[in-house]
Amino acid sequence: MFKNILLPLDESQLAEAAIPYTLEACKHFGSNVTLLHVIEKDAPTEVHGQHHLTNEKEAGEYLTSIKEKHFPNCDRLKTHVHTEEVSQVSQSIVQHSDEFSPDLIVLCAHGQGGLRDIVAGSIAQQVIANGNVPVLVIHPDEQFDGIKNLLIALDGDPDHDKALDAAVEFTKKFNAELRLVRIVPTYSTLSGEQAALGTMLPGTTQTYLDVMEDEAVEYLQHLLDGICGKGINCEAEVQRGDPAQEVVKSAITSNADLIILGTHGKSGLNAFWSGSVAPKIIAKTKKAVLLYPVRRV
């Protein structure tokens, strides 16, 4: 797992915030790493107030400098400059995910507007929808201090449980602790058809939500029994409320360094994305978020 990592860089300090995570993953998983820069068509000379790479020569020199500075003893690292100018950088990254066959892509959410919106929407969505490549989204303002605590958010969908494999692997490799969390809505946080049904049948809806909570407790206990049997330090909790808000709150209280979310590719992803769970979590937290694509059989 995670034997080949793709790290797109654009020379900005913001993008370089993803380097420490990539370096740690490289060390713990023994990964090969490819540093990628895509030459943008009609590229501006500055991005985020910093010089922006506009040609193959300076892009190559930049990636080499990153290699020498941050990965001096890594003989499993290579650099690649995509020299054919492109208008859609996100699409080019997706295409390179086919070319280099990475099993992890590390991207930085750039803050307000700009690439942050691209990362939270276009790039992550396209990559997950296009293949089976997990995407690790890093917030530039979060100081990296290792990965000691992980949190995986589950929703009862058996397909999403497949993301547990990644969570368990991370926990083992980093000798970390793992928390499983399941969020059950409250009456006031229901939306769409569920909210409409709740208005018509408030008593029935409340009873149904209470039953959901009981089932969630049993569900997490079943998962815990299997995981803890592997010698992993883990715990679980069920919370009530808005999914994105409660996941972020749980990540804060548990001091999580990484949040893991299972997401469906292709048609399944649309439902997940439309529900705004992943984008809301990314927008509400500075924690690193691993979007792990799963497939329906």
Long-range contacts (C-beta under 8 A, 24 or more apart in sequence): 1-29, 1-103, 1-165, 1-166, 1-169, 2-29, 2-31, 2-103, 2-104, 2-134, 2-169, 3-29, 3-30, 3-31, 3-32, 3-103, 4-31, 4-32, 4-33, 4-34, 4-100, 4-101, 4-102, 4-103, 4-104, 5-31, 5-32, 5-33, 5-34, 5-102, 5-103, 5-104, 5-105, 5-106, 6-33, 6-34, 6-36, 6-93, 6-96, 6-97, 6-100, 6-102, 6-104, 6-105, 6-106, 7-33, 7-34, 7-35, 7-36, 7-105, 7-106, 8-36, 8-37, 8-38, 8-89, 8-93, 8-105, 8-107, 9-35, 9-36, 9-37, 9-62, 9-63, 9-66, 10-37, 10-47, 10-52, 10-53, 11-37, 11-47, 11-50, 11-51, 11-52, 11-53, 11-62, 12-47, 12-48, 12-50, 12-52, 12-110, 13-48, 13-50, 13-140, 14-48, 14-108, 14-110, 14-111, 14-115, 14-140, 15-108, 15-110, 15-115, 16-66, 16-108, 17-108, 17-138, 17-139, 17-140, 17-142, 17-144, 18-106, 18-107, 18-108, 18-136, 18-138, 19-66, 19-70, 20-144, 21-106, 21-136, 21-138, 21-144, 21-288, 22-106, 23-70, 23-71, 24-144, 24-146, 24-147, 24-174, 25-104, 25-106, 25-136, 26-71, 26-74, 26-76, 26-77, 28-173, 28-174, 29-173, 30-76, 31-76, 31-104, 32-76, 32-77, 32-78, 33-71, 33-74, 33-76, 33-77, 33-78, 34-77, 34-78, 34-79, 34-80, 34-100, 34-102, 35-63, 35-66, 35-67, 35-77, 35-78, 35-79, 35-80, 36-79, 36-80, 36-81, 36-82, 36-93, 36-96, 36-100, 37-62, 37-63, 37-80, 37-81, 37-82, 38-82, 38-86, 38-89, 38-92, 38-93, 38-96, 39-81, 39-82, 39-83, 39-84, 39-85, 39-86, 40-85, 40-86, 40-87, 40-89, 41-85, 41-86, 41-87, 42-85, 43-85, 48-110, 48-114, 56-81, 56-83, 89-118, 90-118, 90-122, 90-123, 90-126, 91-126, 93-123, 93-127, 94-123, 94-126, 94-127, 94-130, 97-127, 97-130, 97-131, 97-133, 98-130, 98-131, 102-133, 103-132, 103-133, 103-134, 104-133, 104-134, 104-135, 104-136, 105-133, 105-134, 105-135, 105-136, 106-135, 106-136, 106-138, 107-135, 107-136, 107-137, 107-138, 108-137, 108-138, 108-139, 108-140, 109-137, 109-138, 109-139, 109-140, 109-282, 110-140, 111-140, 111-141, 119-282, 120-278, 120-279, 120-282, 120-283, 121-279, 124-278, 124-291, 125-269, 125-273, 128-263, 128-265, 128-269, 128-291, 128-293, 129-265, 129-266, 129-269, 130-265, 131-265, 131-293, 132-265, 132-293, 132-295, 133-293, 134-166, 134-290, 134-291, 134-292, 134-293, 135-290, 135-291, 136-288, 136-289, 136-290, 136-291, 137-282, 137-288, 137-289, 137-290, 137-291, 138-288, 139-285, 139-286, 139-287, 139-288, 141-286, 142-286, 142-287, 142-288, 145-257, 146-174, 146-257, 147-174, 147-176, 147-257, 147-258, 148-174, 148-176, 148-177, 148-255, 148-257, 149-176, 149-177, 149-178, 149-179, 149-254, 149-255, 149-256, 149-257, 149-258, 150-174, 150-176, 150-177, 150-178, 150-179, 150-256, 150-257, 150-258, 150-259, 150-260, 151-178, 151-179, 151-180, 151-181, 151-247, 151-250, 151-251, 151-254, 151-256, 151-258, 151-259, 151-260, 152-178, 152-179, 152-180, 152-181, 152-259, 152-260, 152-261, 152-262, 153-181, 153-182, 153-183, 153-243, 153-247, 153-250, 153-259, 153-260, 153-261, 153-281, 154-180, 154-181, 154-182, 154-219, 154-220, 154-223, 154-262, 155-182, 155-183, 155-243, 156-182, 156-215, 156-216, 156-219, 157-262, 159-262, 159-264, 159-268, 159-294, 159-295, 159-296, 160-262, 160-263, 160-294, 161-223, 161-262, 162-262, 162-292, 162-294, 163-260, 163-261, 163-262, 163-292, 163-294, 164-223, 164-227, 166-260, 166-290, 166-292, 167-260, 168-227, 168-230, 168-232, 170-258, 170-260, 170-290, 171-232, 171-233, 171-234, 172-232, 176-257, 177-233, 177-234, 177-235, 178-227, 178-232, 178-233, 178-234, 178-235, 179-234, 179-235, 179-236, 179-237, 179-250, 179-254, 179-256, 180-220, 180-223, 180-224, 180-227, 180-234, 180-235, 180-236, 180-237, 181-236, 181-237, 181-238, 181-239, 181-246, 181-247, 181-250, 182-216, 182-219, 182-220, 182-236, 182-237, 182-238, 182-239, 183-238, 183-239, 183-240, 183-241, 183-242, 183-243, 183-246, 183-247, 184-209, 184-212, 184-213, 184-216, 184-238, 184-239, 184-240, 185-209, 185-212, 185-240, 185-241, 185-242, 185-243, 186-240, 186-241, 189-241, 189-242, 209-240, 213-238, 213-240, 243-277, 244-276, 244-277, 244-280, 244-281, 244-284, 245-280, 245-284, 247-277, 247-281, 248-281, 248-284, 248-285, 248-287, 251-285, 251-287, 252-285, 256-287, 257-287, 257-288, 258-287, 258-288, 258-289, 258-290, 259-285, 259-287, 259-288, 259-289, 259-290, 260-289, 260-290, 260-292, 261-289, 261-290, 261-291, 261-292, 262-292, 262-293, 262-294, 263-291, 263-292, 263-293, 263-294, 264-293, 264-294, 264-295, 264-296, 265-293, 265-294, 265-295, 268-296, 269-293
